[in-house]
Amino acid sequence: MVNQDWFEKDFYAILGVSKDVDAKELKKTYRKLARQHHPDNNPGDAAAEQRFKDIGEAYAVLSDAEQRKQYDAVRAMGGGARFTAGAGGPGGAGGFEDVFAQMFGGSGGAQNVRFGTGGAGGIDLEDLLGAFGGAGGFQPQGGQRFPGGFQPGGSGGFSGRGYGGGMPRGQDVEASTTLDFRAAAAGDTVTLSTPDGGRITTRIPAGVKDGQKIRLKGKGMPAPMQGAEPGDMYLKVSVTPHPVFGRDGDNLTVDLPVTFAEAALGATVQVPTLDGGTVKVRVAPGTPSGRVLRVKGRGIETKKGTGDLLAKVQVVVPQKLSDTAKEAVEALRAEADRSDPRADLIERARA
């Protein structure tokens, strides 16, 4: 929740960066400092723990473009000084009313509003700053208090829109790993590095696809404030191709070579399976090259079910023929000369 720290703390100095630092350099610096001062790396060191909190607070604000804009504006107006109720009542020199007037326009904009540090009847500075990101305008009414603060943003920082009292989450991070085809189909266990320099072991579910992202809840950046939730890790899985099998959804695909005689006369042949075994399938007489034979339940197994094994017939043309085989093929050609297999193709092309 934003408070008077925005006036008093120089978040740029805390992180040791310039005021025009870009997002990439900001993140790099934060990660380095967070690892250095993380309580796990400094057990019992209260100073390191406080430093870690300050770093997280600074990064939470500066990493959010909207909040950073608001912070810069507040710092520019306040000049880094602490504000209290102005001496001499409304309009007193150096009073908080002056800052309020600058923020919301007009020299008399604060004449009917009391400002303090949360006392009865006043408007607390935290509540006032909460109005920066509000959906509507700030409308002081007597001594009414206005809810303020930020809701955790999806990127792990604060969201400057709307009202809410949520604490900032740690940032989400991305990681990657590569599995071979069989390991991706069966599931595997991998060890990953975490943003704070540690290591975690996680299980990759069976049937993961190439390019799929897996969410590892709570394995991202630590929260900038104690008691808040850490971010998540999104693990991208790359799957290396298999020399024999392909994948179509949850179905396995494989090219199945058959001889001309097997395709013409029919046969029962063996088809390889991903587990290293084989399964027998029936090739019907007159099966053409390109026909797909389906083997139920021998594909990729996932929580939603198991795919099939799709074997695509590839008729193999012999490179060399014995004299006997050549005579048989010539006899077959003589029979085939009575019909032209391309006649229908040519007719349709002309039409």
ABEGO torsion letter per residue (X at the ends): XBBAAAAABBAAAAAGBBAABBAAAAAAAAAAAAAAABAAABBGBAAAAAAAAAAAAAAAAAABAAAAAAAAAAAAAAGGBBBBBBBGEBGBBGBAAAAAAAAAEEAAAAAABBBBAGBBGBBBAAAAAAAAABABBBBBBEABBBBBEBBBBAAGBBBABEBEABBBBBBBBBBBBBBBAAAAAAEBBBBBBBAAGBBBBBBBBBGBBBGBBBBBBGABBBBABBGBBBBBBBBBBBBBBBAABBBBEABBBBBBBBBAAAAAAEBBBBBBBAAGBBBBBBBBBGBBBGBBBBBBGABBBBAAEBBBBBBBBBBBBBABBBAAAAAAAAAAAAAAAABBAAAAAAAAAAX
